[in-house]
């Protein structure tokens, strides 16, 4: 199992607008290809202009296959165009994480 941990930062004052855009045009199509996220959360303290989501995959090949299908989806491409046009996002940091030997997901 691997986890794709992503942190996005929005321009100050735009995070709720970004959530509305993503909620209406991106979330369902992303879930259709990637499954349910492990976490999708807004930062409450610290950089309140950011949010985190984490997706779980069987391995790197599973991640590559699912992300390729997502990238090819016309609905996802349309969402990305809308997001780029809106200009709410200013940064993205991705980290691939693996569970520690003692962590048992779902237990």
N, CA, C and O atoms as a Tinker XYZ file with bonds, in Angstrom:
   428  protein
     1  N      0.843000   -1.173000    0.000000    73     2
     2  CA     0.000000    0.000000    0.000000    64     1     3
     3  C      0.891000    1.238000    0.000000    63     2     4     5
     4  O      1.903000    1.295000    0.698000    81     3
     5  N      0.491000    2.229000   -0.799000    73     3     6
     6  CA     1.139000    3.538000   -0.770000    64     5     7
     7  C      0.055000    4.600000   -0.613000    63     6     8     9
     8  O     -1.105000    4.387000   -0.965000    81     7
     9  N      0.462000    5.737000   -0.081000    73     7    10
    10  CA    -0.446000    6.859000    0.105000    64     9    11
    11  C      0.110000    8.062000   -0.646000    63    10    12    13
    12  O      1.287000    8.400000   -0.522000    81    11
    13  N     -0.749000    8.696000   -1.419000    73    11    14
    14  CA    -0.400000    9.916000   -2.146000    64    13    15
    15  C     -0.950000   11.077000   -1.331000    63    14    16    17
    16  O     -2.150000   11.348000   -1.350000    81    15
    17  N     -0.057000   11.765000   -0.612000    73    15    18
    18  CA    -0.408000   12.883000    0.270000    64    17    19
    19  C     -0.178000   14.171000   -0.504000    63    18    20    21
    20  O      0.938000   14.441000   -0.949000    81    19
    21  N     -1.225000   14.963000   -0.664000    73    19    22
    22  CA    -1.133000   16.193000   -1.446000    64    21    23
    23  C     -1.587000   17.386000   -0.606000    63    22    24    25
    24  O     -2.629000   17.342000    0.048000    81    23
    25  N     -0.798000   18.431000   -0.637000    73    23    26
    26  CA    -1.154000   19.680000    0.028000    64    25    27
    27  C     -1.240000   20.769000   -1.029000    63    26    28    29
    28  O     -0.294000   20.994000   -1.784000    81    27
    29  N     -2.363000   21.432000   -1.073000    73    27    30
    30  CA    -2.586000   22.532000   -2.020000    64    29    31
    31  C     -2.774000   23.818000   -1.229000    63    30    32    33
    32  O     -3.368000   23.811000   -0.151000    81    31
    33  N     -2.268000   24.913000   -1.765000    73    31    34
    34  CA    -2.448000   26.223000   -1.148000    64    33    35
    35  C     -3.166000   27.135000   -2.128000    63    34    36    37
    36  O     -2.818000   27.204000   -3.306000    81    35
    37  N     -4.166000   27.827000   -1.624000    73    35    38
    38  CA    -4.951000   28.761000   -2.432000    64    37    39
    39  C     -4.542000   30.197000   -2.118000    63    38    40    41
    40  O     -3.995000   30.485000   -1.054000    81    39
    41  N     -4.817000   31.079000   -3.057000    73    39    42
    42  CA    -4.625000   32.503000   -2.796000    64    41    43
    43  C     -5.515000   32.888000   -1.615000    63    42    44    45
    44  O     -6.638000   32.394000   -1.510000    81    43
    45  N     -5.041000   33.752000   -0.733000    73    43    46
    46  CA    -5.867000   34.167000    0.405000    64    45    47
    47  C     -7.245000   34.655000   -0.055000    63    46    48    49
    48  O     -7.373000   35.410000   -1.019000    81    47
    49  N     -8.251000   34.203000    0.658000    73    47    50
    50  CA    -9.619000   34.613000    0.365000    64    49    51
    51  C    -10.315000   33.824000   -0.726000    63    50    52    53
    52  O    -11.454000   34.138000   -1.074000    81    51
    53  N     -9.655000   32.791000   -1.287000    73    51    54
    54  CA   -10.267000   32.067000   -2.402000    64    53    55
    55  C    -10.545000   30.594000   -2.118000    63    54    56    57
    56  O    -11.093000   29.904000   -2.977000    81    55
    57  N    -10.184000   30.097000   -0.942000    73    55    58
    58  CA   -10.289000   28.656000   -0.715000    64    57    59
    59  C    -11.737000   28.164000   -0.804000    63    58    60    61
    60  O    -11.985000   27.089000   -1.351000    81    59
    61  N    -12.689000   28.928000   -0.278000    73    59    62
    62  CA   -14.095000   28.496000   -0.359000    64    61    63
    63  C    -14.582000   28.506000   -1.810000    63    62    64    65
    64  O    -15.375000   27.649000   -2.200000    81    63
    65  N    -14.120000   29.460000   -2.605000    73    63    66
    66  CA   -14.468000   29.479000   -4.031000    64    65    67
    67  C    -13.874000   28.259000   -4.732000    63    66    68    69
    68  O    -14.513000   27.643000   -5.584000    81    67
    69  N    -12.645000   27.923000   -4.358000    73    67    70
    70  CA   -12.012000   26.734000   -4.940000    64    69    71
    71  C    -12.786000   25.476000   -4.560000    63    70    72    73
    72  O    -13.046000   24.631000   -5.417000    81    71
    73  N    -13.159000   25.341000   -3.286000    73    71    74
    74  CA   -13.930000   24.176000   -2.846000    64    73    75
    75  C    -15.242000   24.060000   -3.611000    63    74    76    77
    76  O    -15.652000   22.959000   -3.980000    81    75
    77  N    -15.898000   25.185000   -3.850000    73    75    78
    78  CA   -17.159000   25.162000   -4.607000    64    77    79
    79  C    -16.907000   24.662000   -6.031000    63    78    80    81
    80  O    -17.641000   23.806000   -6.525000    81    79
    81  N    -15.892000   25.183000   -6.683000    73    79    82
    82  CA   -15.559000   24.767000   -8.050000    64    81    83
    83  C    -15.218000   23.279000   -8.098000    63    82    84    85
    84  O    -15.726000   22.545000   -8.945000    81    83
    85  N    -14.362000   22.846000   -7.191000    73    83    86
    86  CA   -13.958000   21.435000   -7.154000    64    85    87
    87  C    -15.139000   20.541000   -6.792000    63    86    88    89
    88  O    -15.316000   19.477000   -7.387000    81    87
    89  N    -15.944000   20.961000   -5.825000    73    87    90
    90  CA   -17.107000   20.173000   -5.416000    64    89    91
    91  C    -18.099000   19.973000   -6.545000    63    90    92    93
    92  O    -18.721000   18.917000   -6.650000    81    91
    93  N    -18.248000   20.979000   -7.385000    73    91    94
    94  CA   -19.204000   20.904000   -8.490000    64    93    95
    95  C    -18.638000   20.210000   -9.730000    63    94    96    97
    96  O    -19.387000   19.595000  -10.489000    81    95
    97  N    -17.336000   20.301000   -9.939000    73    95    98
    98  CA   -16.783000   19.824000  -11.217000    64    97    99
    99  C    -15.664000   18.797000  -11.116000    63    98   100   101
   100  O    -15.362000   18.134000  -12.108000    81    99
   101  N    -15.035000   18.641000   -9.947000    73    99   102
   102  CA   -13.872000   17.770000   -9.871000    64   101   103
   103  C    -13.995000   16.556000   -8.974000    63   102   104   105
   104  O    -13.487000   15.485000   -9.305000    81   103
   105  N    -14.668000   16.711000   -7.839000    73   103   106
   106  CA   -14.663000   15.660000   -6.825000    64   105   107
   107  C    -15.241000   14.333000   -7.322000    63   106   108   109
   108  O    -14.621000   13.285000   -7.139000    81   107
   109  N    -16.401000   14.367000   -7.937000    73   107   110
   110  CA   -17.035000   13.121000   -8.374000    64   109   111
   111  C    -16.215000   12.398000   -9.439000    63   110   112   113
   112  O    -16.067000   11.177000   -9.385000    81   111
   113  N    -15.688000   13.135000  -10.391000    73   111   114
   114  CA   -14.899000   12.479000  -11.443000    64   113   115
   115  C    -13.602000   11.920000  -10.866000    63   114   116   117
   116  O    -13.156000   10.849000  -11.276000    81   115
   117  N    -13.000000   12.624000   -9.931000    73   115   118
   118  CA   -11.771000   12.124000   -9.316000    64   117   119
   119  C    -12.045000   10.846000   -8.517000    63   118   120   121
   120  O    -11.280000    9.885000   -8.600000    81   119
   121  N    -13.118000   10.836000   -7.758000    73   119   122
   122  CA   -13.493000    9.645000   -6.984000    64   121   123
   123  C    -13.851000    8.469000   -7.893000    63   122   124   125
   124  O    -13.600000    7.316000   -7.542000    81   123
   125  N    -14.427000    8.750000   -9.039000    73   123   126
   126  CA   -14.772000    7.697000   -9.986000    64   125   127
   127  C    -13.534000    6.919000  -10.422000    63   126   128   129
   128  O    -13.602000    5.710000  -10.643000    81   127
   129  N    -12.417000    7.607000  -10.544000    73   127   130
   130  CA   -11.181000    6.961000  -10.999000    64   129   131
   131  C    -10.283000    6.507000   -9.850000    63   130   132   133
   132  O     -9.665000    5.446000   -9.938000    81   131
   133  N    -10.201000    7.286000   -8.784000    73   131   134
   134  CA    -9.255000    7.011000   -7.705000    64   133   135
   135  C     -9.872000    6.313000   -6.508000    63   134   136   137
   136  O     -9.146000    5.823000   -5.643000    81   135
   137  N    -11.190000    6.255000   -6.438000    73   135   138
   138  CA   -11.851000    5.716000   -5.260000    64   137   139
   139  C    -12.040000    6.811000   -4.219000    63   138   140   141
   140  O    -11.821000    7.990000   -4.495000    81   139
   141  N    -12.444000    6.411000   -3.035000    73   139   142
   142  CA   -12.662000    7.383000   -1.962000    64   141   143
   143  C    -11.320000    7.816000   -1.370000    63   142   144   145
   144  O    -10.442000    6.980000   -1.158000    81   143
   145  N    -11.154000    9.102000   -1.103000    73   143   146
   146  CA    -9.923000    9.529000   -0.444000    64   145   147
   147  C     -9.879000    9.025000    0.998000    63   146   148   149
   148  O    -10.918000    8.830000    1.630000    81   147
   149  N     -8.674000    8.820000    1.505000    73   147   150
   150  CA    -8.494000    8.453000    2.908000    64   149   151
   151  C     -8.786000    9.665000    3.785000    63   150   152   153
   152  O     -9.414000    9.554000    4.837000    81   151
   153  N     -8.322000   10.815000    3.333000    73   151   154
   154  CA    -8.536000   12.095000    4.021000    64   153   155
   155  C     -8.747000   13.165000    2.967000    63   154   156   157
   156  O     -8.091000   13.163000    1.926000    81   155
   157  N     -9.662000   14.071000    3.240000    73   155   158
   158  CA    -9.815000   15.281000    2.437000    64   157   159
   159  C    -10.168000   16.368000    3.422000    63   158   160   161
   160  O    -11.320000   16.475000    3.842000    81   159
   161  N     -9.198000   17.174000    3.799000    73   159   162
   162  CA    -9.439000   18.123000    4.871000    64   161   163
   163  C     -8.865000   19.504000    4.644000    63   162   164   165
   164  O     -7.831000   19.677000    3.998000    81   163
   165  N     -9.562000   20.478000    5.192000    73   163   166
   166  CA    -9.152000   21.882000    5.185000    64   165   167
   167  C     -8.288000   22.130000    6.410000    63   166   168   169
   168  O     -8.617000   21.660000    7.499000    81   167
   169  N     -7.198000   22.853000    6.255000    73   167   170
   170  CA    -6.314000   23.145000    7.382000    64   169   171
   171  C     -7.021000   24.124000    8.324000    63   170   172   173
   172  O     -7.460000   25.195000    7.905000    81   171
   173  N     -7.122000   23.750000    9.576000    73   171   174
   174  CA    -7.823000   24.548000   10.590000    64   173   175
   175  C     -6.888000   25.527000   11.298000    63   174   176   177
   176  O     -7.293000   26.640000   11.636000    81   175
   177  N     -5.632000   25.114000   11.522000    73   175   178
   178  CA    -4.650000   25.999000   12.149000    64   177   179
   179  C     -3.396000   25.990000   11.292000    63   178   180   181
   180  O     -3.161000   25.037000   10.550000    81   179
   181  N     -2.604000   27.020000   11.383000    73   179   182
   182  CA    -1.424000   27.114000   10.521000    64   181   183
   183  C     -1.802000   27.825000    9.233000    63   182   184   185
   184  O     -2.439000   28.877000    9.275000    81   183
   185  N     -1.426000   27.279000    8.110000    73   183   186
   186  CA    -1.734000   27.894000    6.815000    64   185   187
   187  C     -3.185000   27.596000    6.445000    63   186   188   189
   188  O     -3.473000   26.597000    5.787000    81   187
   189  N     -4.091000   28.466000    6.871000    73   187   190
   190  CA    -5.520000   28.242000    6.666000    64   189   191
   191  C     -5.958000   28.424000    5.214000    63   190   192   193
   192  O     -7.135000   28.259000    4.895000    81   191
   193  N     -5.029000   28.757000    4.347000    73   191   194
   194  CA    -5.324000   28.854000    2.922000    64   193   195
   195  C     -5.003000   27.546000    2.209000    63   194   196   197
   196  O     -4.951000   27.510000    0.980000    81   195
   197  N     -4.789000   26.470000    2.966000    73   195   198
   198  CA    -4.406000   25.203000    2.344000    64   197   199
   199  C     -5.330000   24.073000    2.776000    63   198   200   201
   200  O     -6.085000   24.173000    3.743000    81   199
   201  N     -5.230000   23.001000    2.013000    73   199   202
   202  CA    -5.989000   21.796000    2.316000    64   201   203
   203  C     -5.164000   20.588000    1.902000    63   202   204   205
   204  O     -4.220000   20.701000    1.121000    81   203
   205  N     -5.537000   19.424000    2.440000    73   203   206
   206  CA    -4.786000   18.189000    2.225000    64   205   207
   207  C     -5.750000   17.113000    1.768000    63   206   208   209
   208  O     -6.876000   17.022000    2.257000    81   207
   209  N     -5.300000   16.302000    0.831000    73   207   210
   210  CA    -6.033000   15.073000    0.566000    64   209   211
   211  C     -5.043000   13.944000    0.387000    63   210   212   213
   212  O     -3.926000   14.132000   -0.094000    81   211
   213  N     -5.492000   12.751000    0.793000    73   211   214
   214  CA    -4.653000   11.556000    0.747000    64   213   215
   215  C     -5.448000   10.455000    0.059000    63   214   216   217
   216  O     -6.590000   10.174000    0.420000    81   215
   217  N     -4.818000    9.837000   -0.942000    73   215   218
   218  CA    -5.430000    8.736000   -1.685000    64   217   219
   219  C     -4.568000    7.499000   -1.464000    63   218   220   221
   220  O     -3.341000    7.590000   -1.422000    81   219
   221  N     -5.203000    6.362000   -1.324000    73   219   222
   222  CA    -4.488000    5.095000   -1.114000    64   221   223
   223  C     -4.481000    4.285000   -2.414000    63   222   224   225
   224  O     -5.463000    4.256000   -3.155000    81   223
   225  N     -3.357000    3.638000   -2.662000    73   223   226
   226  CA    -3.194000    2.780000   -3.843000    64   225   227
   227  C     -2.527000    1.482000   -3.417000    63   226   228   229
   228  O     -1.812000    1.442000   -2.416000    81   227
   229  N     -2.761000    0.433000   -4.173000    73   227   230
   230  CA    -2.118000   -0.850000   -3.888000    64   229   231
   231  C     -0.600000   -0.729000   -3.994000    63   230   232   233
   232  O      0.139000   -1.251000   -3.159000    81   231
   233  N     -0.150000   -0.032000   -5.034000    73   231   234
   234  CA     1.278000    0.137000   -5.289000    64   233   235
   235  C      1.444000    1.228000   -6.350000    63   234   236   237
   236  O      0.463000    1.840000   -6.773000    81   235
   237  N      2.679000    1.468000   -6.776000    73   235   238
   238  CA     2.948000    2.525000   -7.755000    64   237   239
   239  C      2.259000    2.257000   -9.095000    63   238   240   241
   240  O      1.818000    3.192000   -9.763000    81   239
   241  N      2.167000    0.998000   -9.484000    73   239   242
   242  CA     1.509000    0.650000  -10.751000    64   241   243
   243  C      0.017000    0.959000  -10.692000    63   242   244   245
   244  O     -0.547000    1.476000  -11.657000    81   243
   245  N     -0.624000    0.648000   -9.571000    73   243   246
   246  CA    -2.044000    0.953000   -9.382000    64   245   247
   247  C     -2.262000    2.461000   -9.449000    63   246   248   249
   248  O     -3.207000    2.932000  -10.083000    81   247
   249  N     -1.389000    3.206000   -8.796000    73   247   250
   250  CA    -1.489000    4.670000   -8.826000    64   249   251
   251  C     -1.349000    5.190000  -10.245000    63   250   252   253
   252  O     -2.145000    6.019000  -10.686000    81   251
   253  N     -0.349000    4.712000  -10.958000    73   251   254
   254  CA    -0.103000    5.167000  -12.336000    64   253   255
   255  C     -1.300000    4.866000  -13.238000    63   254   256   257
   256  O     -1.706000    5.707000  -14.040000    81   255
   257  N     -1.854000    3.684000  -13.104000    73   255   258
   258  CA    -2.998000    3.279000  -13.933000    64   257   259
   259  C     -4.213000    4.161000  -13.651000    63   258   260   261
   260  O     -4.857000    4.644000  -14.582000    81   259
   261  N     -4.526000    4.370000  -12.384000    73   259   262
   262  CA    -5.692000    5.175000  -12.021000    64   261   263
   263  C     -5.503000    6.636000  -12.394000    63   262   264   265
   264  O     -6.435000    7.279000  -12.876000    81   263
   265  N     -4.312000    7.161000  -12.176000    73   263   266
   266  CA    -4.072000    8.568000  -12.507000    64   265   267
   267  C     -4.072000    8.791000  -14.016000    63   266   268   269
   268  O     -4.486000    9.851000  -14.485000    81   267
   269  N     -3.608000    7.797000  -14.784000    73   267   270
   270  CA    -3.651000    7.915000  -16.251000    64   269   271
   271  C     -5.096000    7.949000  -16.738000    63   270   272   273
   272  O     -5.441000    8.732000  -17.624000    81   271
   273  N     -5.935000    7.103000  -16.159000    73   271   274
   274  CA    -7.352000    7.102000  -16.539000    64   273   275
   275  C     -8.009000    8.438000  -16.176000    63   274   276   277
   276  O     -8.792000    8.980000  -16.955000    81   275
   277  N     -7.687000    8.960000  -14.996000    73   275   278
   278  CA    -8.220000   10.259000  -14.592000    64   277   279
   279  C     -7.767000   11.347000  -15.554000    63   278   280   281
   280  O     -8.575000   12.165000  -15.993000    81   279
   281  N     -6.501000   11.360000  -15.879000    73   279   282
   282  CA    -5.952000   12.388000  -16.772000    64   281   283
   283  C     -6.577000   12.355000  -18.160000    63   282   284   285
   284  O     -6.651000   13.385000  -18.831000    81   283
   285  N     -7.024000   11.187000  -18.594000    73   283   286
   286  CA    -7.619000   11.041000  -19.921000    64   285   287
   287  C     -9.111000   11.377000  -19.939000    63   286   288   289
   288  O     -9.692000   11.511000  -21.016000    81   287
   289  N     -9.729000   11.513000  -18.796000    73   287   290
   290  CA   -11.170000   11.736000  -18.711000    64   289   291
   291  C    -11.513000   13.172000  -19.129000    63   290   292   293
   292  O    -10.983000   14.120000  -18.551000    81   291
   293  N    -12.393000   13.344000  -20.126000    73   291   294
   294  CA   -12.758000   14.701000  -20.577000    64   293   295
   295  C    -13.361000   15.570000  -19.469000    63   294   296   297
   296  O    -13.152000   16.783000  -19.456000    81   295
   297  N    -14.102000   14.966000  -18.548000    73   295   298
   298  CA   -14.666000   15.754000  -17.442000    64   297   299
   299  C    -13.565000   16.297000  -16.547000    63   298   300   301
   300  O    -13.658000   17.429000  -16.072000    81   299
   301  N    -12.512000   15.498000  -16.307000    73   299   302
   302  CA   -11.388000   15.957000  -15.487000    64   301   303
   303  C    -10.628000   17.066000  -16.207000    63   302   304   305
   304  O    -10.226000   18.054000  -15.592000    81   303
   305  N    -10.436000   16.896000  -17.509000    73   303   306
   306  CA    -9.757000   17.931000  -18.293000    64   305   307
   307  C    -10.541000   19.243000  -18.243000    63   306   308   309
   308  O     -9.953000   20.319000  -18.141000    81   307
   309  N    -11.866000   19.147000  -18.315000    73   307   310
   310  CA   -12.700000   20.349000  -18.244000    64   309   311
   311  C    -12.570000   21.009000  -16.868000    63   310   312   313
   312  O    -12.490000   22.234000  -16.768000    81   311
   313  N    -12.550000   20.194000  -15.813000    73   311   314
   314  CA   -12.367000   20.752000  -14.472000    64   313   315
   315  C    -11.014000   21.461000  -14.369000    63   314   316   317
   316  O    -10.936000   22.581000  -13.863000    81   315
   317  N     -9.949000   20.811000  -14.846000    73   315   318
   318  CA    -8.617000   21.426000  -14.764000    64   317   319
   319  C     -8.575000   22.764000  -15.501000    63   318   320   321
   320  O     -7.928000   23.706000  -15.042000    81   319
   321  N     -9.258000   22.852000  -16.632000    73   319   322
   322  CA    -9.311000   24.117000  -17.379000    64   321   323
   323  C    -10.040000   25.187000  -16.560000    63   322   324   325
   324  O     -9.588000   26.330000  -16.487000    81   323
   325  N    -11.164000   24.815000  -15.948000    73   323   326
   326  CA   -11.909000   25.764000  -15.104000    64   325   327
   327  C    -11.053000   26.214000  -13.912000    63   326   328   329
   328  O    -11.038000   27.392000  -13.558000    81   327
   329  N    -10.344000   25.260000  -13.303000    73   327   330
   330  CA    -9.499000   25.576000  -12.160000    64   329   331
   331  C     -8.370000   26.526000  -12.562000    63   330   332   333
   332  O     -8.083000   27.494000  -11.857000    81   331
   333  N     -7.741000   26.245000  -13.686000    73   331   334
   334  CA    -6.658000   27.110000  -14.160000    64   333   335
   335  C     -7.176000   28.517000  -14.460000    63   334   336   337
   336  O     -6.527000   29.512000  -14.138000    81   335
   337  N     -8.343000   28.581000  -15.077000    73   335   338
   338  CA    -8.929000   29.880000  -15.405000    64   337   339
   339  C     -9.256000   30.668000  -14.137000    63   338   340   341
   340  O     -9.051000   31.881000  -14.088000    81   339
   341  N     -9.764000   29.981000  -13.114000    73   339   342
   342  CA   -10.111000   30.656000  -11.859000    64   341   343
   343  C     -8.860000   31.175000  -11.156000    63   342   344   345
   344  O     -8.891000   32.247000  -10.552000    81   343
   345  N     -7.768000   30.431000  -11.229000    73   343   346
   346  CA    -6.505000   30.888000  -10.647000    64   345   347
   347  C     -6.455000   30.895000   -9.129000    63   346   348   349
   348  O     -5.706000   31.677000   -8.543000    81   347
   349  N     -7.237000   30.038000   -8.480000    73   347   350
   350  CA    -7.259000   30.016000   -7.019000    64   349   351
   351  C     -6.034000   29.334000   -6.415000    63   350   352   353
   352  O     -5.585000   29.711000   -5.332000    81   351
   353  N     -5.497000   28.340000   -7.102000    73   351   354
   354  CA    -4.376000   27.577000   -6.539000    64   353   355
   355  C     -3.040000   28.259000   -6.813000    63   354   356   357
   356  O     -2.793000   28.760000   -7.910000    81   355
   357  N     -2.173000   28.269000   -5.780000    73   355   358
   358  CA    -0.848000   28.860000   -5.955000    64   357   359
   359  C      0.278000   27.858000   -5.778000    63   358   360   361
   360  O      1.388000   28.087000   -6.257000    81   359
   361  N      0.007000   26.733000   -5.088000    73   359   362
   362  CA     1.065000   25.735000   -4.945000    64   361   363
   363  C      0.475000   24.357000   -4.666000    63   362   364   365
   364  O     -0.657000   24.214000   -4.202000    81   363
   365  N      1.287000   23.356000   -4.969000    73   363   366
   366  CA     0.922000   21.964000   -4.751000    64   365   367
   367  C      2.178000   21.216000   -4.336000    63   366   368   369
   368  O      3.226000   21.357000   -4.965000    81   367
   369  N      2.071000   20.417000   -3.272000    73   367   370
   370  CA     3.181000   19.579000   -2.819000    64   369   371
   371  C      2.664000   18.153000   -2.723000    63   370   372   373
   372  O      1.677000   17.896000   -2.034000    81   371
   373  N      3.319000   17.226000   -3.407000    73   371   374
   374  CA     2.933000   15.814000   -3.386000    64   373   375
   375  C      4.004000   15.011000   -2.669000    63   374   376   377
   376  O      5.201000   15.243000   -2.840000    81   375
   377  N      3.547000   14.063000   -1.861000    73   375   378
   378  CA     4.462000   13.149000   -1.190000    64   377   379
   379  C      3.867000   11.749000   -1.280000    63   378   380   381
   380  O      2.688000   11.553000   -0.984000    81   379
   381  N      4.678000   10.775000   -1.686000    73   379   382
   382  CA     4.256000    9.382000   -1.651000    64   381   383
   383  C      4.743000    8.819000   -0.321000    63   382   384   385
   384  O      5.924000    8.910000    0.015000    81   383
   385  N      3.818000    8.241000    0.420000    73   383   386
   386  CA     4.129000    7.705000    1.741000    64   385   387
   387  C      3.839000    6.206000    1.762000    63   386   388   389
   388  O      2.953000    5.721000    1.057000    81   387
   389  N      4.593000    5.488000    2.575000    73   387   390
   390  CA     4.347000    4.061000    2.794000    64   389   391
   391  C      4.093000    3.854000    4.275000    63   390   392   393
   392  O      4.668000    4.557000    5.105000    81   391
   393  N      3.235000    2.893000    4.618000    73   391   394
   394  CA     2.940000    2.660000    6.033000    64   393   395
   395  C      4.168000    2.135000    6.781000    63   394   396   397
   396  O      5.019000    1.453000    6.209000    81   395
   397  N      4.237000    2.461000    8.040000    73   395   398
   398  CA     5.267000    1.889000    8.905000    64   397   399
   399  C      4.950000    0.413000    9.130000    63   398   400   401
   400  O      3.811000   -0.006000    8.925000    81   399
   401  N      5.936000   -0.381000    9.549000    73   399   402
   402  CA     5.681000   -1.818000    9.724000    64   401   403
   403  C      4.580000   -2.153000   10.728000    63   402   404   405
   404  O      3.937000   -3.196000   10.609000    81   403
   405  N      4.355000   -1.281000   11.718000    73   403   406
   406  CA     3.364000   -1.586000   12.760000    64   405   407
   407  C      1.973000   -1.032000   12.469000    63   406   408   409
   408  O      1.030000   -1.337000   13.199000    81   407
   409  N      1.822000   -0.222000   11.416000    73   407   410
   410  CA     0.513000    0.348000   11.090000    64   409   411
   411  C     -0.293000   -0.632000   10.253000    63   410   412   413
   412  O      0.192000   -1.142000    9.243000    81   411
   413  N     -1.512000   -0.891000   10.673000    73   411   414
   414  CA    -2.415000   -1.795000    9.951000    64   413   415
   415  C     -3.672000   -1.006000    9.575000    63   414   416   417
   416  O     -4.555000   -0.810000   10.410000    81   415
   417  N     -3.756000   -0.549000    8.306000    73   415   418
   418  CA    -4.928000    0.232000    7.885000    64   417   419
   419  C     -6.232000   -0.502000    8.178000    63   418   420   421
   420  O     -6.347000   -1.705000    7.947000    81   419
   421  N     -7.199000    0.230000    8.684000    73   419   422
   422  CA    -8.508000   -0.320000    8.924000    64   421   423
   423  C     -8.640000   -1.172000   10.169000    63   422   424   425
   424  O     -9.709000   -1.730000   10.418000    81   423
   425  N     -7.583000   -1.289000   10.958000    73   423   426
   426  CA    -7.697000   -2.129000   12.162000    64   425   427
   427  C     -7.979000   -1.303000   13.391000    63   426   428
   428  O     -8.105000   -1.849000   14.487000    81   427
